[in-house]
Amino acid sequence: MTLPDTPLSPAGSDRTFQVDLRGLVDLLSHHLYSSPRVYLRELLQNAVDALTARHSLEPAAPADAFGIRLYADGSVVRVEDDGVGLTEADVHTFLATIGRSSKRAERIAEQRADFIGQFGIGLLSCFLVADEIHVLSRSARTPDAPAVEWRGRGDGSYTVRTLPASARPRPGTTVTLTPRADAAEWTRPAQVHALARHFGSLLRHPVTFDDGTGGPGASVNPEPAPWARTYPTPGARSRALAAYGADVFGFTPLDTIELDLPAVGLKGIACVLPEAVPAGRRHGHRVHVKGMLLSEQAEEILPEWAFFVRCVVDAESLRPTASRESLYEDDTLAAVRDALAERLRAWIARAAASDPDLLHRFLQAHHLAVKSLAVHDDEILRMLLPWLPFETTDGHTTLDEFARTHRTVLVTSSVEEFRQVAAIASAAGLGVVNGGYTYDRELVHRLPEIRAEVSVADLDPATLTAHLDPVDRETELAASAYLAQARDALAVFDCDVALRTFQPASAPALLLDSREARHERTRSQLAREQQGGVWGDILGHLRQEAPRAQLILNQLNPLVRTAVTIDEPELARTSAEALYGQAAMLSRRPLRPAESSLINRSFLDLLAHALRKDS
């Protein structure tokens, strides 16, 4: 409903917002929350906060003196607590005013940190499953306080009446919902029990559930959090935490890391994933606030590089957002994130120092995560860089092992460049590391910080060419006519051709094709398309200065020795194109359309020549 229209006021005077209560209730209850199931979390949360306030009134009472009781039989859902309760004035002030929370009342303002919710809108979530909310409450602040009944409806209207104290003999609050037919999925007894365990398994107050069948109530939270229990031995504690992590996340952790930040009242565990995850993929973490489950997808609790763990934590001082489904980003959360990152670093350090088997299994699965951390963390870099695996000309190995046999380490700038040169460089005794993967090139360049006797340089095509043996002058002269034909045939790809000897002899040709050379081909094509003009002159100038690709023919290969003797011009050109195409495919880089066309054409031309010769 809307407030009645007010008379027009003089120009410049203050006015009051007109509020459509029905629309506001619909907005908050249907669009603030992600799922109807949160209604039970909000009711539990209100009950917990009421118990917290009751304990502040009666601090000498045992911790389990007051509790929460749930009831669901398919026709109603009821949540009853032994909390502080409400007076008639409280009902008008807090239940009938959206955004007003009893947790912000002046008399307990100094205790706000003890409460989970502080926004005064949680009760609206009940409209997700019911059209009416019935509240019966009796205040514990006044011994002879009467009971108060409040009925709120989804259209924004409500009624309040005072009842005799006998209507509720003990202080506390009972919230009763009559579910709508379309909400049966969330209000069946089994579902209510499951939701209660899901949200409230770590609550510090006793919570019981009754399904109306007459049996004894089932405990929702029979045991404290696993990190809060005592165990006979450290091994038993470790196994219990790992079992809890497996139950929560569905995998057996590689290891569990205990998390304890007393300054913010945070405790929990981080479970190390047993298998690698895609780079940059961040898992959500389970975050409880004062025992109540806040979120199962709280990415913001850990830094981005920590995607090798999943956490379940319970904290006292983290602030939930209004929907209480994520964490409020503030200085406290930032400090917690940094502190938890330090705990993960410390675990890696301990594994490196005292458990090499665990470290090996961890790095096998999560070397990418550690590499991303080592790029920005000098301590982790010094500690783990020698242990991290890299793809090299000696196979997949650690930099520590690789540096023992190669005092000069060359690193490629791309995966395809490594694949082009790996076999040849290995045969020539060069130590080359594939720097094309994320973080690898940057980390390899920092190897001298760990091993001062090792030097690192980017692999330059000229460096590899210099390690290929030249052919004798007579062989060079004999092959000059063929090489000229080959250069002319491959000019369209801005590719030079040279004759060398190198191992393995089974490799007929090596294509050295740097990124600069490929960029040059693109510029050259643009220059040809931009015949003349300012752009044509600029691109033409750039083309003259850029390096070209090189096709290095291997004189040790029998096929090449035969090819360089070809004196038929067309056949020489076709064979050169075929050798270029084969070398391009061996590089395993994506082929350009012109190269694919060349490979098909050269194959068909060679086949036609062979058929003509046989006939």
KEGU-311254 format. One line per field, with one value per residue (C-alpha): residue number from 1; x, y, z. Coordinates in nm, 3 decimals, always signed. Example, Ala and Ser with C-alpha at 12.3 -4.5 7.8 and 13.67 -1.06 7.14 Angstrom:
! residues 2
resi: (1	2);
x: (+1.230	+1.367);
y: (-0.450	-0.106);
z: (+0.780	+0.714);
END
This chain:
! residues 615
resi: (1	2	3	4	5	6	7	8	9	10	11	12	13	14	15	16	17	18	19	20	21	22	23	24	25	26	27	28	29	30	31	32	33	34	35	36	37	38	39	40	41	42	43	44	45	46	47	48	49	50	51	52	53	54	55	56	57	58	59	60	61	62	63	64	65	66	67	68	69	70	71	72	73	74	75	76	77	78	79	80	81	82	83	84	85	86	87	88	89	90	91	92	93	94	95	96	97	98	99	100	101	102	103	104	105	106	107	108	109	110	111	112	113	114	115	116	117	118	119	120	121	122	123	124	125	126	127	128	129	130	131	132	133	134	135	136	137	138	139	140	141	142	143	144	145	146	147	148	149	150	151	152	153	154	155	156	157	158	159	160	161	162	163	164	165	166	167	168	169	170	171	172	173	174	175	176	177	178	179	180	181	182	183	184	185	186	187	188	189	190	191	192	193	194	195	196	197	198	199	200	201	202	203	204	205	206	207	208	209	210	211	212	213	214	215	216	217	218	219	220	221	222	223	224	225	226	227	228	229	230	231	232	233	234	235	236	237	238	239	240	241	242	243	244	245	246	247	248	249	250	251	252	253	254	255	256	257	258	259	260	261	262	263	264	265	266	267	268	269	270	271	272	273	274	275	276	277	278	279	280	281	282	283	284	285	286	287	288	289	290	291	292	293	294	295	296	297	298	299	300	301	302	303	304	305	306	307	308	309	310	311	312	313	314	315	316	317	318	319	320	321	322	323	324	325	326	327	328	329	330	331	332	333	334	335	336	337	338	339	340	341	342	343	344	345	346	347	348	349	350	351	352	353	354	355	356	357	358	359	360	361	362	363	364	365	366	367	368	369	370	371	372	373	374	375	376	377	378	379	380	381	382	383	384	385	386	387	388	389	390	391	392	393	394	395	396	397	398	399	400	401	402	403	404	405	406	407	408	409	410	411	412	413	414	415	416	417	418	419	420	421	422	423	424	425	426	427	428	429	430	431	432	433	434	435	436	437	438	439	440	441	442	443	444	445	446	447	448	449	450	451	452	453	454	455	456	457	458	459	460	461	462	463	464	465	466	467	468	469	470	471	472	473	474	475	476	477	478	479	480	481	482	483	484	485	486	487	488	489	490	491	492	493	494	495	496	497	498	499	500	501	502	503	504	505	506	507	508	509	510	511	512	513	514	515	516	517	518	519	520	521	522	523	524	525	526	527	528	529	530	531	532	533	534	535	536	537	538	539	540	541	542	543	544	545	546	547	548	549	550	551	552	553	554	555	556	557	558	559	560	561	562	563	564	565	566	567	568	569	570	571	572	573	574	575	576	577	578	579	580	581	582	583	584	585	586	587	588	589	590	591	592	593	594	595	596	597	598	599	600	601	602	603	604	605	606	607	608	609	610	611	612	613	614	615);
x: (+0.000	+0.108	+0.100	-0.187	-0.115	-0.007	-0.115	+0.113	+0.379	+0.527	+0.814	+1.145	+0.999	+1.102	+0.881	+0.857	+0.917	+0.606	+0.670	+0.476	+0.510	+0.380	+0.639	+0.919	+0.839	+0.838	+1.169	+1.348	+1.200	+1.219	+1.524	+1.764	+1.805	+1.934	+1.699	+1.382	+1.578	+1.741	+1.420	+1.526	+1.873	+1.722	+1.490	+1.779	+1.992	+1.729	+1.695	+2.071	+2.089	+1.800	+1.989	+2.301	+2.103	+1.952	+2.297	+2.401	+2.110	+2.192	+2.568	+2.578	+2.344	+2.509	+2.588	+2.332	+2.058	+1.883	+1.825	+1.636	+1.362	+1.242	+0.913	+0.786	+0.508	+0.425	+0.149	+0.349	+0.708	+0.785	+1.106	+1.109	+1.389	+1.457	+1.600	+1.550	+1.201	+1.016	+0.787	+0.489	+0.697	+0.977	+0.730	+0.608	+0.963	+1.150	+0.907	+0.695	+0.978	+1.179	+1.550	+1.522	+1.709	+1.698	+2.070	+2.117	+1.920	+2.110	+2.096	+2.303	+2.489	+2.815	+2.748	+2.672	+2.971	+2.804	+2.518	+2.506	+2.238	+2.223	+1.996	+1.643	+1.519	+1.582	+1.224	+1.109	+1.271	+0.983	+0.757	+0.946	+0.755	+0.452	+0.200	+0.176	+0.427	+0.302	+0.526	+0.451	+0.704	+0.756	+1.034	+1.291	+1.376	+1.059	+0.961	+0.587	+0.587	+0.280	+0.300	+0.276	+0.137	+0.236	+0.097	+0.262	+0.128	+0.294	+0.083	+0.265	-0.008	+0.025	-0.169	-0.045	-0.222	-0.124	-0.199	-0.183	+0.156	+0.011	+0.003	+0.380	+0.490	+0.863	+1.049	+1.150	+1.000	+0.811	+0.781	+0.520	+0.477	+0.194	+0.364	+0.212	+0.150	+0.429	+0.679	+0.632	+0.978	+1.137	+0.901	+0.870	+0.996	+1.295	+1.395	+1.362	+1.582	+1.839	+1.843	+1.883	+2.186	+2.323	+2.307	+2.336	+2.566	+2.833	+2.604	+2.715	+2.358	+2.169	+1.927	+1.674	+1.426	+1.084	+0.897	+0.567	+0.570	+0.595	+0.955	+1.236	+1.369	+1.685	+1.986	+2.088	+2.434	+2.525	+2.900	+3.111	+3.322	+3.596	+3.874	+3.714	+3.722	+4.001	+4.173	+4.398	+4.688	+4.796	+4.747	+4.389	+4.325	+4.474	+4.262	+3.946	+4.002	+4.073	+3.754	+3.554	+3.703	+3.617	+3.261	+3.215	+3.388	+3.359	+3.731	+4.008	+4.247	+4.612	+4.666	+4.473	+4.600	+4.461	+4.363	+4.355	+4.338	+4.258	+4.241	+3.919	+3.802	+3.857	+3.914	+3.888	+4.078	+4.210	+4.191	+4.460	+4.305	+4.454	+4.437	+4.523	+4.257	+4.242	+4.455	+4.269	+3.972	+3.875	+3.684	+3.432	+3.494	+3.249	+3.233	+3.043	+2.989	+2.946	+2.858	+2.594	+2.675	+2.705	+2.823	+2.953	+3.106	+3.303	+3.592	+3.703	+3.835	+4.161	+4.386	+4.351	+4.671	+4.539	+4.317	+4.483	+4.282	+3.922	+3.849	+3.580	+3.609	+3.406	+3.472	+3.352	+3.442	+3.369	+3.076	+2.807	+2.632	+2.262	+2.161	+2.407	+2.520	+2.864	+3.121	+3.142	+3.468	+3.640	+3.976	+3.904	+3.839	+4.154	+4.359	+4.207	+4.286	+4.650	+4.680	+4.536	+4.775	+5.061	+4.930	+4.936	+5.289	+5.398	+5.249	+5.442	+5.760	+5.709	+5.648	+5.965	+6.170	+6.040	+5.819	+5.971	+5.724	+5.426	+5.597	+5.656	+5.291	+5.177	+5.395	+5.293	+4.935	+4.970	+5.294	+5.107	+4.958	+5.300	+5.457	+5.201	+5.287	+5.664	+5.647	+5.543	+5.686	+6.066	+6.063	+5.862	+6.080	+6.401	+6.244	+6.068	+6.206	+6.468	+6.188	+5.934	+5.897	+5.964	+5.960	+6.319	+6.535	+6.621	+6.252	+6.027	+6.263	+6.334	+6.550	+6.785	+6.858	+6.869	+7.122	+7.361	+7.431	+7.367	+7.548	+7.390	+7.014	+6.825	+6.453	+6.204	+5.930	+5.658	+5.560	+5.579	+5.930	+6.038	+5.883	+6.061	+6.406	+6.387	+6.521	+6.793	+6.901	+6.917	+7.136	+7.360	+7.400	+7.209	+6.999	+6.664	+6.359	+6.008	+5.912	+5.581	+5.368	+5.225	+5.492	+5.768	+5.978	+5.975	+6.070	+6.351	+6.507	+6.520	+6.722	+7.053	+6.908	+6.917	+7.219	+7.467	+7.684	+7.404	+7.329	+6.994	+6.923	+6.635	+6.681	+6.759	+6.733	+7.085	+7.209	+7.077	+7.199	+7.547	+7.550	+7.463	+7.769	+7.822	+7.872	+8.200	+8.243	+8.216	+7.883	+7.755	+7.847	+7.694	+7.367	+7.359	+7.126	+6.876	+6.897	+6.825	+6.516	+6.406	+6.448	+6.244	+5.969	+5.946	+5.982	+5.606	+5.652	+5.949	+6.159	+6.530	+6.688	+7.027	+7.212	+7.370	+7.449	+7.292	+7.161	+6.937	+7.002	+6.641	+6.523	+6.530	+6.469	+6.428	+6.205	+6.320	+6.020	+6.018	+5.724	+5.904	+5.924	+5.554	+5.466	+5.681	+5.481	+5.162	+5.309	+5.437	+5.092	+4.943	+5.209	+5.119	+4.751	+4.831	+5.016	+5.183	+5.068	+5.197	+5.102	+5.267	+5.593	+5.584	+5.507	+5.763	+6.031	+5.937	+5.956	+6.315	+6.428	+6.241	+6.408	+6.296	+6.208	+6.475	+6.438	+6.754	+6.804	+6.998	+7.274	+7.300	+6.949	+6.938	+6.626	+6.789	+7.109	+6.895	+6.682	+6.977	+7.086	+6.755	+6.816	+6.455	+6.331	+5.966	+6.053	+6.312	+6.053	+5.797	+6.041	+6.143	+5.777	+5.722	+6.021	+5.890	+5.543	+5.679	+5.896	+5.599	+5.382	+5.656	+5.662	+5.299	+5.198	+4.873	+4.915	+4.809	+4.570	+4.849	+5.070	+4.793	+4.735	+5.110	+5.129	+4.837	+4.968	+5.324	+5.204	+4.986	+5.264	+5.516	+5.264	+5.196	+5.569	+5.620	+5.335	+5.471	+5.815	+5.680	+5.481);
y: (+0.000	+0.364	+0.647	+0.895	+1.198	+1.507	+1.862	+2.062	+2.245	+2.586	+2.593	+2.495	+2.315	+1.960	+1.667	+1.302	+1.011	+0.821	+0.449	+0.163	-0.093	-0.381	-0.306	-0.263	-0.595	-0.763	-0.599	-0.702	-1.047	-1.158	-0.976	-0.933	-1.305	-1.568	-1.850	-1.904	-2.140	-1.846	-1.786	-2.051	-1.905	-1.564	-1.713	-1.903	-1.592	-1.382	-1.654	-1.665	-1.289	-1.302	-1.564	-1.348	-1.059	-1.291	-1.402	-1.039	-0.998	-1.318	-1.371	-1.628	-1.866	-2.179	-2.164	-2.435	-2.296	-2.134	-2.291	-2.296	-2.541	-2.600	-2.764	-2.857	-3.104	-2.999	-2.759	-2.509	-2.413	-2.286	-2.147	-2.094	-1.946	-1.869	-1.531	-1.182	-1.145	-0.828	-0.585	-0.424	-0.110	-0.324	-0.487	-0.152	-0.019	-0.313	-0.549	-0.281	-0.055	-0.187	-0.122	-0.073	-0.342	-0.412	-0.476	-0.103	+0.010	+0.249	+0.022	-0.244	-0.033	-0.113	-0.486	-0.478	-0.694	-0.979	-1.001	-1.155	-0.935	-0.557	-0.447	-0.518	-0.678	-1.050	-1.127	-1.019	-1.329	-1.529	-1.377	-1.594	-1.896	-1.755	-1.473	-1.409	-1.409	-1.476	-1.371	-1.443	-1.295	-1.221	-0.995	-1.119	-0.762	-0.730	-1.026	-0.965	-0.864	-0.973	-1.173	-0.978	-1.110	-0.958	-1.061	-0.919	-0.965	-0.940	-0.640	-0.432	-0.437	-0.575	-0.613	-0.614	-0.724	-0.792	-1.133	-1.268	-1.394	-1.744	-1.732	-1.772	-1.881	-1.826	-1.534	-1.572	-1.559	-1.799	-1.733	-1.939	-1.960	-2.122	-2.207	-2.126	-2.419	-2.308	-2.316	-2.683	-2.765	-2.554	-2.628	-3.006	-3.151	-3.330	-3.016	-2.793	-3.032	-3.042	-2.662	-2.629	-2.858	-2.683	-2.335	-2.409	-2.709	-2.489	-2.275	-2.247	-2.268	-2.601	-2.638	-2.922	-3.024	-3.189	-3.323	-3.366	-3.748	-3.772	-3.895	-3.726	-3.406	-3.445	-3.230	-3.003	-2.930	-3.220	-3.148	-2.833	-2.744	-3.005	-2.754	-2.674	-3.035	-3.212	-3.522	-3.783	-3.732	-3.485	-3.762	-3.815	-3.442	-3.431	-3.726	-3.575	-3.242	-3.418	-3.625	-3.308	-3.142	-3.448	-3.444	-3.073	-3.047	-3.398	-3.470	-3.613	-3.325	-3.357	-3.193	-2.971	-2.638	-2.511	-2.144	-1.943	-1.562	-1.470	-1.097	-1.146	-1.466	-1.672	-2.048	-2.310	-2.520	-2.492	-2.815	-2.855	-2.983	-3.317	-3.226	-2.924	-2.672	-2.455	-2.143	-1.850	-2.056	-1.957	-2.188	-2.052	-2.098	-2.174	-1.885	-1.897	-1.587	-1.670	-2.026	-1.937	-2.031	-1.710	-1.826	-2.132	-1.922	-1.654	-1.599	-1.279	-1.449	-1.554	-1.392	-1.496	-1.704	-1.938	-2.139	-2.463	-2.469	-2.456	-2.318	-2.349	-2.086	-1.944	-1.581	-1.335	-0.997	-1.024	-0.817	-0.969	-0.767	-0.684	-1.011	-1.196	-1.406	-1.248	-1.049	-0.673	-0.551	-0.342	-0.307	-0.602	-0.836	-0.712	-0.779	-1.126	-1.204	-1.101	-1.299	-1.615	-1.574	-1.574	-1.899	-2.061	-1.937	-2.075	-2.414	-2.421	-2.329	-2.608	-2.863	-2.750	-2.773	-3.092	-3.297	-3.332	-3.606	-3.381	-3.092	-3.308	-3.419	-3.062	-2.920	-3.194	-3.080	-2.707	-2.582	-2.314	-2.168	-2.166	-2.006	-1.726	-1.672	-1.689	-1.412	-1.165	-1.328	-1.328	-1.567	-1.830	-1.768	-1.845	-2.139	-2.316	-2.201	-2.480	-2.734	-2.615	-2.825	-2.672	-2.806	-2.812	-2.971	-3.230	-3.312	-3.202	-3.129	-2.882	-2.578	-2.703	-3.023	-2.841	-2.583	-2.859	-2.946	-2.608	-2.304	-2.096	-2.133	-2.011	-1.943	-1.914	-1.654	-1.890	-2.255	-2.283	-2.138	-2.403	-2.678	-2.552	-2.568	-2.829	-3.132	-2.936	-2.746	-3.067	-3.234	-2.926	-2.940	-2.618	-2.589	-2.435	-2.386	-2.339	-1.990	-1.983	-2.091	-1.849	-1.714	-1.947	-1.699	-1.444	-1.704	-1.857	-1.512	-1.492	-1.815	-1.627	-1.486	-1.842	-1.976	-1.699	-1.922	-1.960	-1.707	-1.678	-1.525	-1.518	-1.758	-1.570	-1.750	-1.629	-1.805	-2.139	-2.081	-2.015	-2.365	-2.529	-2.645	-2.481	-2.700	-2.694	-2.444	-2.699	-2.831	-2.475	-2.389	-2.711	-2.632	-2.261	-2.299	-2.498	-2.254	-1.964	-2.145	-2.219	-1.856	-1.736	-1.990	-1.891	-1.516	-1.484	-1.591	-1.355	-1.663	-1.703	-2.045	-2.172	-2.505	-2.637	-2.965	-3.055	-3.342	-3.531	-3.628	-3.747	-3.382	-3.252	-2.887	-2.641	-2.336	-2.047	-1.822	-1.563	-1.345	-1.048	-1.234	-1.319	-0.959	-0.858	-1.081	-0.914	-0.570	-0.678	-0.795	-0.465	-0.279	-0.469	-0.390	-0.022	+0.032	+0.370	+0.645	+0.737	+0.402	+0.209	+0.401	+0.352	-0.020	-0.070	+0.092	-0.132	-0.439	-0.362	-0.353	-0.653	-0.999	-1.267	-1.629	-1.886	-2.233	-2.423	-2.732	-3.021	-3.150	-3.463	-3.566	-3.797	-3.630	-3.286	-3.416	-3.543	-3.228	-2.987	-3.172	-3.112	-2.910	-2.889	-2.541	-2.633	-2.948	-2.757	-2.497	-2.764	-2.958	-2.638	-2.560	-2.914	-2.886	-2.552	-2.696	-2.997	-2.777	-2.546	-2.842	-2.979	-2.643	-2.716	-2.354	-2.256	-2.251	-1.951	-2.016	-1.952	-2.211	-2.470	-2.408	-2.441	-2.777	-2.918	-2.785	-2.908	-3.255	-3.285	-3.152	-3.401	-3.682	-3.579	-3.566	-3.914	-4.053	-3.897	-4.039	-4.390	-4.379);
z: (+0.000	-0.038	+0.206	+0.143	-0.069	+0.121	+0.037	-0.187	+0.010	-0.056	-0.303	-0.146	+0.158	+0.261	+0.160	+0.260	+0.022	-0.084	-0.022	-0.181	+0.097	-0.115	-0.383	-0.127	+0.037	-0.304	-0.397	-0.080	-0.036	-0.401	-0.535	-0.243	-0.181	-0.422	-0.324	-0.116	+0.108	+0.287	+0.481	+0.732	+0.764	+0.845	+1.108	+1.266	+1.257	+1.431	+1.694	+1.751	+1.789	+2.036	+2.239	+2.231	+2.375	+2.639	+2.751	+2.785	+3.030	+3.217	+3.179	+3.460	+3.273	+3.127	+2.757	+2.679	+2.906	+2.611	+2.272	+1.943	+1.846	+1.489	+1.393	+1.046	+0.966	+0.610	+0.709	+0.918	+0.984	+1.331	+1.483	+1.859	+2.069	+2.434	+2.344	+2.479	+2.326	+2.229	+2.408	+2.234	+2.176	+2.029	+1.791	+1.657	+1.634	+1.488	+1.315	+1.150	+1.029	+0.736	+0.789	+1.166	+1.357	+1.728	+1.701	+1.639	+1.939	+2.161	+2.463	+2.286	+2.034	+2.202	+2.150	+1.777	+1.698	+1.889	+1.638	+1.294	+1.135	+1.163	+0.881	+1.006	+0.684	+0.740	+0.841	+0.494	+0.346	+0.497	+0.230	-0.017	+0.114	+0.300	+0.261	+0.634	+0.921	+1.272	+1.562	+1.928	+2.169	+2.534	+2.662	+2.914	+3.016	+3.229	+3.451	+3.424	+3.058	+2.860	+2.539	+2.215	+1.888	+1.551	+1.216	+0.908	+0.556	+0.218	+0.119	+0.381	+0.646	+0.998	+1.324	+1.683	+1.997	+2.358	+2.506	+2.861	+2.979	+2.977	+2.596	+2.618	+2.967	+2.909	+2.749	+2.387	+2.041	+1.817	+1.442	+1.256	+0.879	+0.685	+0.354	+0.017	-0.215	-0.448	-0.157	-0.066	-0.200	+0.076	+0.365	+0.371	+0.702	+0.549	+0.360	+0.666	+0.863	+0.580	+0.553	+0.929	+0.925	+0.619	+0.769	+1.140	+1.187	+1.352	+1.570	+1.932	+2.074	+2.083	+1.791	+1.768	+1.499	+1.537	+1.232	+1.417	+1.413	+1.790	+1.802	+1.993	+1.841	+1.634	+1.710	+1.422	+1.565	+1.796	+1.795	+1.791	+1.488	+1.428	+1.498	+1.834	+1.956	+2.144	+2.005	+2.169	+1.925	+1.654	+1.399	+1.509	+1.480	+1.132	+1.017	+1.165	+0.990	+0.661	+0.699	+0.766	+0.457	+0.247	+0.379	+0.307	-0.032	-0.173	-0.220	-0.003	+0.067	-0.021	+0.317	+0.557	+0.688	+1.017	+1.011	+1.332	+1.347	+1.709	+1.632	+1.434	+1.600	+1.285	+1.292	+1.023	+0.774	+0.421	+0.219	-0.047	-0.368	-0.480	-0.850	-1.060	-1.147	-1.461	-1.440	-1.290	-1.183	-0.831	-0.602	-0.359	+0.012	+0.293	+0.535	+0.863	+1.074	+1.443	+1.344	+1.083	+0.724	+0.525	+0.184	+0.004	-0.276	-0.090	-0.330	-0.160	+0.155	-0.018	-0.282	-0.646	-0.651	-0.378	-0.613	-0.494	-0.169	-0.055	+0.289	+0.551	+0.823	+1.106	+1.200	+1.459	+1.310	+0.938	+0.819	+0.597	+0.329	+0.361	+0.193	+0.420	+0.125	+0.083	+0.278	+0.299	+0.148	+0.414	+0.586	+0.815	+0.522	+0.347	+0.660	+0.696	+0.331	+0.381	+0.705	+0.548	+0.255	+0.505	+0.654	+0.310	+0.246	+0.582	+0.494	+0.165	+0.354	+0.607	+0.330	+0.151	+0.469	+0.627	+0.392	+0.043	-0.052	+0.024	-0.156	-0.464	-0.477	-0.421	-0.699	-0.938	-0.907	-0.841	-0.991	-1.186	-0.868	-0.702	-1.009	-0.998	-0.632	-0.687	-0.949	-0.678	-0.364	-0.333	-0.037	-0.226	-0.531	-0.343	-0.167	-0.454	-0.789	-0.797	-0.736	-0.993	-1.311	-1.653	-2.008	-2.134	-2.401	-2.134	-2.086	-1.798	-1.515	-1.238	-1.294	-1.024	-1.217	-1.549	-1.423	-1.317	-1.682	-1.848	-1.715	-1.992	-2.002	-2.307	-2.284	-2.569	-2.581	-2.706	-2.703	-3.081	-3.085	-2.836	-3.043	-3.353	-3.200	-2.922	-3.110	-3.291	-2.979	-2.776	-3.038	-3.041	-2.663	-2.597	-2.283	-2.379	-2.155	-2.290	-2.174	-2.356	-2.061	-1.809	-1.570	-1.701	-1.898	-1.616	-1.357	-1.562	-1.598	-1.218	-1.187	-1.139	-0.816	-0.683	-0.873	-0.936	-1.157	-1.414	-1.687	-1.864	-2.204	-2.449	-2.738	-3.056	-3.393	-3.466	-3.151	-3.272	-3.630	-3.494	-3.342	-3.672	-3.868	-4.209	-4.515	-4.707	-4.989	-5.268	-5.137	-5.099	-5.458	-5.593	-5.416	-5.503	-5.802	-5.596	-5.305	-5.543	-5.674	-5.315	-5.206	-5.501	-5.430	-5.062	-5.110	-5.072	-4.709	-4.655	-4.586	-4.653	-4.723	-4.602	-4.607	-4.285	-4.112	-3.780	-3.575	-3.584	-3.944	-3.971	-3.964	-4.324	-4.238	-3.952	-3.977	-3.759	-3.754	-3.479	-3.387	-3.542	-3.871	-3.864	-3.785	-4.081	-4.311	-4.192	-4.252	-4.590	-4.691	-4.578	-4.774	-5.087	-5.030	-4.965	-5.293	-5.262	-5.031	-4.686	-4.527	-4.807	-4.756	-4.377	-4.394	-4.666	-4.448	-4.155	-4.381	-4.476	-4.112	-3.968	-3.949	-4.191	-4.129	-4.212	-4.360	-4.267	-4.486	-4.329	-4.556	-4.343	-4.445	-4.754	-4.891	-4.880	-5.042	-5.329	-5.349	-5.387	-5.701	-5.882	-6.197	-6.318	-6.203	-6.140	-5.950	-5.744	-5.648	-5.560	-5.344	-5.159	-5.094	-4.963	-4.728	-4.601	-4.544	-4.358	-4.134	-4.066	-3.960	-3.733	-3.554	-3.452	-3.482	-3.654	-4.032	-4.234	-4.526	-4.777	-4.605	-4.601	-4.972	-5.039	-4.858	-5.058	-5.387	-5.335	-5.238	-5.549	-5.775	-5.634	-5.675	-6.037	-6.107	-5.962	-6.171	-6.491	-6.418	-6.360	-6.683);
END
